[in-house]
Amino acid sequence: MSENLSILIAQTNPKVGDIQANKNHILKAISEFNDCDLIVFSELMLTGYPPEDLVLKSAFQKEVNRAANEIASATKSKNCEVLFGMPWREDGQLFNAAIIASDGEITFKHFKNALPNYGVFDEKRVFKSGSDFNVYNIKDKTLGVFICEDVWVDETQHRLPKDKIDIAISLNASPYEIDKPKQRRQLASNFSKSIQAPLVYVNQVGGQDELVFDGNSFVIDREKVLFQAKHFNEEYKKIEISPSNEIIIDESELKETDNSDEVYSALILGLRDYVSKNKFPGVVVGISGGIDSAFSICVAVDALGPDKVKGILMPSKFTSDDSNNDATQLGKNLDVETSSIAIEDIVNSYESTLEPLFANKEKDITEENIQSRARGMLLMAYSNKFGHMVVTNGNKSEVSVGYSTLYGDMCGGFSVIKDLYKSDLYELAKWRNKNIPSISLYQKIDLIPQNIITKEPTAELKPDQMDKDTLPPYDILDKILYLLVEKESSVNEVVSAGYNEDIVIRVQNMLYNSEYKRRQGAPGVKISERNFGYDRRYPITNGFRDAKGD
């Protein structure tokens, strides 16, 4: 008489390159959940994703192989089998592989067929494509094993084995971007319908440099989602498949997540894992009383807790009382330790030192940038002395058009808001003031003073300075940038969408001219379909400009 097949979904947070720790995750699961027939981990679980050129090192591959053999040995005399991802070398070629270990041996291998080579993905750089799909039989069930992109491409349908698949299992390392969870579920539904079998989708969770993996593993049967794992959290979930192929899941209630919570949680986890995985004791943020630094330090407190966050005010002679008061109140609201260091003496010292070189020259942006660079120097000094990583505060609008100072406000190790346009940042700040993100360590609301959200944005580097003196209004600028950056629209197309031609051409020029700054900037959390980093790779030296009519 046939029995239920039990499968454990293991949604875990591996660290790239930490083969021993990742192996121990798997060994612990084998020990604790050996009553399950099959434990399923994510794509390249053993190395973390993406391992990039680490996989080309022979020493790295040897350690991976040793770890895989240890995992296989751990299954000996156990009832459970384990399915996990790893790089596998065979016949002189390196493959992105899904491995099943059972009864002390590696009993099954699937090599990823569809290697993504777009956006943040460049797997063809290091891996060879597999050429077929094999099935695996366990407890009278025929499993189809797939790896991420395998499920998304039509050609997979033509390569599937003739055997009827009872259950499809997909190992994934699918990074987060806005609306991505919904897209995955729709694609998975299409695949499940095409093979006429349920799909178990296991995704990685955690931050890795600019990428954040949201988890959101799920089980879908045709159009019906039977289970959805937590987002941005590790989770283990046991499911059972009856002899008649019915999926049995306890507590299968599905909860719709708030889009703002998803985005904010991505920022939290991206920063949290960057700090923890790189072993920083905490972070330091320069707070000015403006929205950018206020939002950044708020996310930092949500990610790490107030005890691991330091705020430093660095007022100049142009800093208003409003800004100082807002920054001070912000620190109190967040329960973080703050210090204030006036920069006027430092700036005066620089200016007097440079006076022989600048004789008879009018003051201009040079002196403005000296203020910004003085602040960057102070933040880096604190970082060097105490080990705290500097969080830099440039949003996507500013990063796009170069409204930032190299070695000044761009100074830092990581950016929380690098992929958030200014307009979106304001909206998310308002949301945070009324809501507690699902993975926050700080359970308070009304954190960012209202004046910070409502006042006119300014860099305060000269008298009466406002951002709008240099840039188009953010509600216009951000829409133009979205078309130019995310959609790669032509000037013609942007103008046709209703925007002034002169402004569009000006914004395009600023976008191209700022590439050298972005190339030297800190990494930041990717949340959009096109971020500055892996997604968008433009030359610094670039003579091309689009013009209306072309």
C-alpha positions in Angstrom: 0.0 0.0 0.0 1.4 3.4 -1.0 2.2 6.0 1.6 2.2 9.8 1.5 5.4 11.4 0.3 6.6 14.0 2.7 8.7 17.0 1.4 10.4 19.6 3.5 10.7 23.1 1.9 13.9 24.6 3.3 13.9 28.3 2.7 17.3 29.3 4.1 19.8 32.2 4.0 23.2 30.9 2.7 26.3 33.1 2.6 28.3 33.2 -0.7 31.6 31.4 -0.3 30.9 30.1 3.2 30.8 26.5 2.1 31.2 25.1 5.6 28.3 27.1 7.1 26.1 26.4 4.2 26.9 22.6 4.5 26.1 22.8 8.2 22.6 24.2 7.4 22.0 21.1 5.3 23.5 18.7 7.9 21.4 20.2 10.6 18.2 19.8 8.6 19.1 16.1 7.9 19.5 15.6 11.6 16.4 17.5 12.7 13.9 16.6 9.9 14.9 13.0 9.1 11.3 11.9 9.3 10.8 13.7 6.0 11.3 11.7 2.8 12.9 14.6 0.9 14.4 17.8 2.1 14.7 20.5 -0.6 17.1 23.4 -0.5 17.6 26.3 -3.0 19.7 26.8 -6.1 23.5 26.6 -5.4 22.7 26.3 -1.7 26.2 24.9 -1.0 28.0 28.0 -2.3 25.4 30.7 -2.0 24.2 32.6 -5.0 25.7 34.2 -7.0 29.2 32.8 -6.5 30.5 34.6 -9.6 34.1 33.8 -10.4 34.7 32.0 -7.1 33.5 28.8 -8.9 36.5 29.1 -11.3 39.0 28.5 -8.5 40.1 24.9 -8.2 40.5 25.2 -4.4 36.9 26.4 -4.1 35.6 23.5 -6.2 37.6 21.0 -4.1 36.0 22.3 -0.9 32.6 22.2 -2.5 33.1 18.6 -3.5 34.3 17.6 0.0 31.2 19.3 1.5 28.9 17.5 -0.9 30.4 14.1 0.0 29.9 14.9 3.7 26.3 15.6 3.0 25.9 12.4 1.1 27.5 10.4 4.0 25.1 12.0 6.5 22.2 10.4 4.7 23.5 6.9 5.2 21.1 4.8 7.3 18.6 7.8 7.3 15.2 7.6 5.9 15.4 11.1 4.4 16.9 12.1 1.1 18.2 15.7 0.4 18.0 17.8 -2.8 20.3 20.8 -2.9 22.1 23.0 -5.5 25.9 23.1 -6.1 28.4 23.7 -8.9 29.3 20.3 -10.4 32.3 19.6 -12.6 32.0 16.8 -15.1 34.0 16.0 -18.3 35.9 19.2 -17.9 32.8 21.4 -17.8 31.2 23.2 -14.8 27.5 23.0 -14.4 24.9 24.6 -12.1 23.6 21.4 -10.6 20.7 20.0 -8.5 22.0 17.0 -6.5 20.1 14.4 -4.6 21.9 12.5 -1.8 20.5 9.3 -0.5 21.7 6.4 1.6 25.3 7.7 1.7 25.6 8.4 -2.0 24.8 11.0 -4.6 22.0 9.3 -6.5 20.8 12.0 -8.9 22.1 15.0 -10.8 20.3 17.6 -12.9 22.2 20.3 -14.8 20.5 23.6 -15.3 19.5 23.9 -19.0 18.4 27.5 -19.2 21.2 29.7 -18.1 20.1 33.4 -17.7 22.4 35.9 -19.2 20.6 39.2 -18.7 20.2 41.9 -16.0 21.9 40.8 -12.9 22.6 37.3 -14.3 25.7 36.2 -16.2 25.7 32.4 -15.6 27.0 31.7 -19.1 30.2 33.3 -18.0 31.0 30.4 -15.6 28.6 27.5 -16.3 27.9 25.1 -19.2 24.2 24.4 -20.1 22.7 21.0 -19.4 21.0 19.4 -22.3 18.2 17.3 -20.9 15.8 16.5 -18.0 15.7 13.3 -16.1 13.1 12.2 -13.5 13.7 10.8 -10.0 11.5 8.2 -8.5 10.7 8.2 -4.8 7.9 6.4 -3.0 6.0 5.6 -6.2 6.2 9.3 -7.2 8.0 10.6 -10.3 9.7 13.9 -9.6 10.7 16.4 -12.2 13.7 18.4 -10.9 14.3 21.9 -12.4 16.5 24.9 -11.5 15.1 28.4 -11.7 15.2 29.6 -15.3 14.4 26.0 -16.5 10.8 26.6 -15.5 10.5 30.0 -17.3 11.5 29.1 -20.8 9.2 27.5 -23.4 11.9 25.1 -24.7 11.8 23.2 -21.4 8.5 21.8 -22.5 10.1 20.2 -25.5 12.9 18.5 -23.5 10.7 17.0 -20.8 10.9 13.2 -20.4 7.9 11.3 -21.7 7.3 9.9 -18.2 4.4 11.5 -16.5 5.7 13.9 -13.8 3.7 13.6 -10.5 5.5 16.5 -8.8 7.8 19.2 -10.2 10.4 20.7 -7.9 12.2 23.9 -8.7 15.3 25.1 -6.9 15.7 28.9 -7.2 17.9 31.9 -6.4 15.5 34.5 -7.7 16.3 38.0 -6.4 13.7 40.4 -5.3 12.4 43.4 -7.3 9.0 45.2 -7.0 6.2 42.9 -8.1 8.5 39.9 -8.7 6.7 37.5 -6.3 3.5 38.0 -8.3 5.3 37.4 -11.6 6.9 34.2 -10.3 3.5 32.8 -9.2 2.0 33.5 -12.6 4.9 31.9 -14.5 4.8 28.9 -12.1 1.0 28.6 -12.6 1.6 28.5 -16.4 4.2 25.8 -16.0 2.1 23.7 -13.6 -0.8 23.8 -16.0 1.5 22.8 -19.0 2.8 19.7 -17.2 -0.4 19.0 -15.4 1.3 18.5 -12.1 1.9 20.6 -8.9 5.1 22.6 -8.6 7.1 23.0 -5.4 9.1 26.3 -5.7 11.9 26.7 -3.2 13.7 30.1 -3.2 16.7 31.4 -1.4 16.3 34.3 1.2 18.9 36.9 2.3 21.1 39.8 1.1 24.1 39.3 -1.1 25.8 42.6 -2.0 23.2 44.6 -4.0 20.9 41.6 -4.4 18.2 40.7 -1.9 16.4 37.3 -2.1 12.9 37.4 -0.7 12.2 33.8 -0.2 8.4 33.6 -0.8 8.7 29.9 -1.6 5.4 28.4 -2.6 3.5 25.3 -3.7 1.1 25.8 -6.6 -1.2 23.3 -8.4 -2.2 24.7 -11.7 -3.8 28.1 -10.8 -4.2 27.5 -7.0 -1.4 28.6 -4.6 -1.6 26.1 -1.7 1.2 27.5 0.4 3.3 30.7 0.5 6.3 30.9 2.8 7.2 34.1 4.7 9.0 36.8 2.8 12.5 37.9 3.8 12.6 35.2 6.6 14.1 31.7 6.8 11.4 29.1 7.1 11.0 25.3 7.0 7.6 23.9 5.9 6.6 20.3 5.6 4.1 19.2 2.9 2.8 15.8 2.0 1.6 14.3 -1.3 -1.0 11.6 -1.1 -1.0 8.5 -3.4 -3.7 10.3 -5.4 -1.4 13.3 -5.7 -3.3 15.5 -3.3 -1.1 18.1 -1.6 -1.6 18.1 2.2 -0.4 21.2 4.0 -1.3 22.3 7.6 -2.0 26.0 8.2 -2.2 26.8 4.5 -3.8 30.2 4.9 -2.5 32.6 2.4 -1.9 36.2 3.5 -1.5 39.0 1.0 1.5 41.2 1.7 1.6 44.9 1.5 3.7 46.2 -1.4 5.3 48.9 0.8 6.1 46.3 3.5 7.9 44.1 0.8 10.0 47.0 -0.4 10.9 48.3 3.0 11.7 44.7 4.2 14.0 44.3 1.2 15.9 47.4 2.3 16.1 46.1 5.9 17.4 42.6 4.9 19.8 44.0 2.3 21.5 46.2 4.9 21.2 43.7 7.8 22.9 40.9 5.9 25.5 43.2 4.4 26.5 44.3 7.9 26.3 40.9 9.5 27.8 38.8 6.8 30.8 41.3 6.5 31.0 41.3 10.3 30.7 45.1 10.9 29.8 45.9 14.6 27.3 48.5 13.4 26.8 51.5 11.2 27.3 55.2 11.3 25.1 57.7 9.4 25.6 61.4 8.8 22.2 63.0 9.6 21.4 66.4 8.3 17.7 66.9 9.0 16.9 66.0 5.4 14.8 63.2 4.1 17.6 61.0 2.7 19.6 60.6 5.8 16.5 60.4 8.0 15.2 57.5 6.0 18.5 55.8 5.8 19.1 55.9 9.6 15.5 54.8 10.1 16.1 51.7 8.0 19.4 51.1 9.8 17.6 51.0 13.2 14.9 48.7 11.8 17.6 46.4 10.4 20.1 46.4 13.3 18.4 47.9 16.4 19.3 51.3 17.8 22.3 50.1 19.8 24.2 49.3 16.6 23.5 52.6 14.9 25.4 55.9 15.5 24.1 59.3 14.1 26.5 62.2 13.6 25.3 65.8 12.9 27.8 67.9 11.0 26.3 71.4 10.8 28.0 74.2 8.8 27.3 77.9 8.8 24.6 77.3 6.2 22.8 74.7 8.3 19.4 76.0 9.5 18.1 75.7 13.0 15.2 73.7 11.6 17.6 71.1 10.2 19.6 70.8 13.5 16.4 70.5 15.5 14.9 67.9 13.0 18.1 65.8 13.1 18.2 65.9 16.9 14.6 65.0 17.2 15.1 62.1 14.8 17.8 60.7 16.9 15.6 60.8 20.0 12.7 59.2 18.2 15.0 56.3 17.1 16.7 55.9 20.5 20.1 56.2 18.8 23.3 57.8 20.1 24.0 61.0 18.3 26.9 63.5 18.3 27.3 66.9 16.7 30.5 68.1 15.1 30.5 71.6 13.6 32.5 71.6 10.3 33.1 75.4 9.9 36.6 75.4 11.3 37.5 72.4 9.1 36.1 74.1 6.0 37.9 77.4 6.9 41.1 75.5 7.2 40.7 73.9 3.8 39.9 77.2 2.2 42.9 79.0 3.8 45.2 76.2 2.7 43.9 76.4 -0.8 43.9 80.2 -1.0 47.3 80.4 -2.7 46.0 78.1 -5.5 42.6 79.8 -5.8 43.8 83.4 -5.7 41.4 85.8 -7.5 38.9 83.0 -8.2 35.2 83.4 -7.2 33.7 80.9 -4.9 31.7 78.2 -6.7 30.7 74.6 -6.4 34.3 73.8 -5.3 33.7 75.4 -1.9 30.3 73.6 -1.6 32.0 70.3 -2.3 34.7 71.0 0.4 31.9 71.0 3.0 30.6 67.7 1.7 34.0 66.2 1.7 34.8 67.4 5.2 31.7 65.5 6.3 32.8 62.4 4.5 36.2 62.6 6.1 34.7 62.8 9.6 32.4 59.8 9.0 35.3 57.7 7.7 37.4 58.7 10.7 34.7 57.4 13.0 34.4 54.3 10.9 38.2 53.7 11.0 38.3 54.2 14.8 35.2 52.1 15.8 34.7 49.8 12.9 31.2 50.9 12.1 30.4 51.0 8.4 29.3 54.3 6.9 25.9 54.2 5.3 25.7 56.7 2.4 22.5 58.5 1.6 22.2 59.1 -2.1 18.8 58.3 -3.6 18.3 57.1 -7.2 17.3 60.5 -8.4 20.5 62.1 -7.2 22.7 59.1 -8.2 21.1 59.2 -11.7 22.0 62.9 -12.4 25.2 63.2 -10.4 23.7 65.5 -7.7 26.2 64.2 -5.3 29.8 64.7 -4.3 32.5 62.1 -4.9 34.4 61.5 -1.7 31.8 63.6 0.1 28.2 62.6 0.6 28.9 59.6 -1.7 31.4 58.4 0.9 30.4 55.1 2.5 30.3 51.3 2.3 26.7 50.7 1.5 23.6 52.6 0.3 20.1 51.8 1.5 18.3 54.2 -0.8 20.4 53.9 -4.0 17.5 52.3 -5.9 14.7 54.5 -4.6 13.7 57.6 -6.5 13.1 60.7 -4.3 9.4 60.7 -4.9 9.1 57.0 -3.8 11.3 57.6 -0.8 8.9 60.3 0.5 6.0 57.9 0.2 7.8 55.1 1.9 8.8 57.4 4.7 5.1 58.3 5.2 4.2 54.6 5.2 6.9 53.8 7.8 5.6 56.5 10.2 2.3 54.7 10.3 3.5 51.0 10.0 6.0 48.6 11.5 7.8 46.5 8.8 7.3 42.8 9.2 11.0 42.1 9.8 11.8 45.2 11.8 13.7 45.0 15.1 12.3 48.3 16.2 8.6 48.3 17.1 7.7 52.0 17.1 6.0 54.3 14.7 6.1 58.1 14.0 9.8 58.1 13.7 10.6 60.7 11.0 9.6 64.2 12.1 6.9 65.6 9.9 8.9 68.7 9.1 11.6 66.5 7.4 8.9 65.1 5.1 7.2 68.3 4.2 10.0 70.9 3.9 11.6 71.8 0.7 14.7 69.6 0.0 18.0 71.4 0.1 21.7 70.5 0.3 22.4 73.6 2.5 25.8 74.2 1.0 25.2 77.9 0.3 22.7 80.6 1.3 19.0 79.9 0.4 20.0 76.8 -1.7 17.2 74.5 -2.9 17.4 71.3 -4.9 14.9 72.8 -7.4 17.4 75.5 -8.3 19.6 72.8 -9.9 17.2 70.0 -10.8 13.7 69.8 -12.3 11.0 69.2 -9.7 11.4 65.6 -8.4 7.9 64.5 -9.5 8.9 65.4 -13.1 12.5 64.3 -12.8 11.7 60.9 -11.5 9.2 60.1 -14.2 11.7 61.1 -16.9 14.4 59.1 -15.2 12.2 56.1 -15.0 11.6 56.2 -18.7 15.3 56.7 -19.5 16.8 54.2 -17.0 14.2 51.4 -16.4 12.6 51.5 -19.9 15.6 52.7 -22.0 13.2 55.1 -23.8 14.5 57.4 -26.5 14.2 61.2 -26.1 11.4 61.1 -28.7 9.5 58.6 -26.6 9.9 60.6 -23.4 8.9 63.8 -25.1 5.9 62.0 -26.6 4.9 61.0 -23.1 4.4 64.7 -22.3 7.7 66.0 -21.0 9.5 69.2 -22.1 12.2 68.4 -24.8 14.9 70.7 -23.3 14.4 69.2 -19.8 14.6 65.6 -21.2 17.8 66.3 -23.1 19.3 68.0 -20.1 18.4 65.1 -17.8 19.8 62.6 -20.4 23.1 64.5 -20.5 23.3 64.5 -16.7 22.6 60.8 -16.6 25.4 60.0 -19.1 27.9 62.5 -17.6 27.5 61.0 -14.1 28.5 57.5 -15.0 32.0 58.0 -13.6 30.6 58.9 -10.2 28.3 55.8 -10.1 31.2 53.6 -11.0 33.0 54.7 -7.8 29.9 54.7 -5.6 28.9 52.2 -2.9 26.7 49.2 -3.7 23.1 49.5 -2.6 19.9 47.4 -2.3 18.3 46.5 -5.7 14.5 46.8 -5.6 13.7 48.0 -9.2 13.7 46.2 -12.5 16.8 48.2 -13.5 19.3 49.3 -10.8 22.7 51.0 -11.1 25.0 48.0 -10.7 24.6 44.6 -12.2 21.6 45.6 -14.2 22.9 48.6 -16.0 26.4 48.7 -17.5 27.3 51.8 -19.4 30.7 53.0 -20.5 32.2 56.0 -18.7 33.7 57.4 -21.9 30.7 57.7 -24.0 30.1 60.1 -27.0 26.6 59.0 -27.7 23.6 61.3 -27.1 20.1 60.8 -28.3 18.2 63.7 -29.7 14.6 64.4 -30.6 13.9 63.4 -34.2 16.5 60.6 -34.3 
